Amino acid sequence: MKRYLIKGIQIINEGAIREGDVCIEQGRIAAIGQALPKAAGAIEIDGSGKYLLPGLIDDQVHFREPGLTHKAEIRTEARAAVAGGVTSYMEMPNTQPPALTLARLEEKYAIAARSSLANYSFFMGTSNDNMEDALVVNRHKQDICGIKIFMGASTGNMLVDNPLALERLFRDSEVLIATHCEEERTIRANLERLQASGRELGPEDHPIIRDVDTCFASSFYAVQIAKRHQTRLHILHISTAREIQLFSNMLPLTEKHITCEVCVHHLHFTSDDYARLGYKIKCNPAIKSPENREALWKALLDGTIDVIATDHAPHTLAEKQGPYGHAHAGLPLVQHSLSLLWHCHQEGRIRLEYIAQKTAHDVADCFQIRDRGYIREGYFADLVIVDPGAPNTVTTSNILYKCGWSPFEGFQFPCSITHTFISGHLAYAQGQFYDDVMGQRMTFNR
């Protein structure tokens, strides 16, 4: 494996920004310091005017393979992730067939091993009747990121709404449980009420159908079960101010049993944007009113919300068209999450050190990921170089998602990702991919 020496770069890591050099050898960070000597055969990269961050770890993506590869593939979306500074991801089980057994899960790992440029892990899926299969994960604690439970808004046979099944999963799981929380009964009642009006539903109705009460009721239920059984619970894509009261910033992250995530689209868009973007920003849970976005930002910055992710969920443009019942929920984001957060930094919303913390350090701590998420000697060299002096406009020609579109088309981000290292391999540099080495399966300290 090649050696690299990154010289004179601004290193964003563990709450500080310091100029220095980083040496990469044998896939890991060999040294961090000032004026490091160049080892024989090392490739030198000039970091002047640029920043080095630990690669983003996205704990919630949908790469659609197997079965839904007209939307996306592990190969295409992992490349988009790498070009956007995401070096590792955890992928969801609602593919076709869904990953409801260890055999199905390992099929996905095999696909990633031969085609994923980024590092990877996959969640075990659950249904009302696969308890034995799901809990097999207990015997694979160090190799699988966790169990995913759809407590609403599910795909296919993956809605878990049987109280006995939920109790058993929360009681017996020895690994992290990640939940999608929306209460199905409230969704149906809201939808029926609006349909009874006789008017055609539009994108702006989505946050009314999947409203604040829908999210809170389900999240509250999950938290109560988790407290009863001392479950390691992680609630995904928090989208409402009301849900925030269910969580705390009183303990260090490593001591929390109940944690939560916010996604970049809930930090950026509001319900005001449906008029401009329509069904392109239809997602579950819904993007809601501006006051909810502001509450999410406050909770993120005070440590109540633990990590930032994307919930990258691509569909074709044809699938995103109305009417309401036809337009699929989900949007592609993984290529642009770091650039969007850099834009938020320029707006004064978030410090660069906090971006590194919430997208890398805290994700690694939350999931107990082994040797990743920090710029530390001995850790895997999952690294991203950002040039803040090179603005980048999103166009159809530079979108890498297989679906071929983005809600940010025409938007100018204030930076460019110039280099991405995956486990010490230079996987992306100045617009070029180097896919002779694939990413690695993540492991966990459990």
Secondary structure, DSSP 8 states (H G I E B T S, - for coil): ---EEEEEEEEEETTEEEEEEEEEETTEEEEEESS----TT-EEEE-TT-EEEE-EEEEEE---TTT-TTT--HHHHHHHHHHTTEEEEEE-S-SSS---SHHHHHHHHHHHHHH-SSEEEE-B---TT-HHHHGGGGGGTTT---EEEESSS--TT-B---HHHHHHHHHH--S-EEEE---HHHHHHHHHHHHTT-S---GGGHHHHT-HHHHHHHHHHHHHHHHHHT--EEE-----TGGGGG--SSS-GGG-SEEEEEEHHHHH--GGGHHHHGGGG--SS----HHHHHHHHHHHHTTSS-EEE--B----TGGG-SSTTTS------TTTHHHHHHHHHHTTSS-HHHHHIIIIIHHHHHHTBTT-SS--TTSB--EEEEETTS-EE--TTT--STT---TTTT-EES-EEEEEEETTEEEEETTEE--SS---B--B--
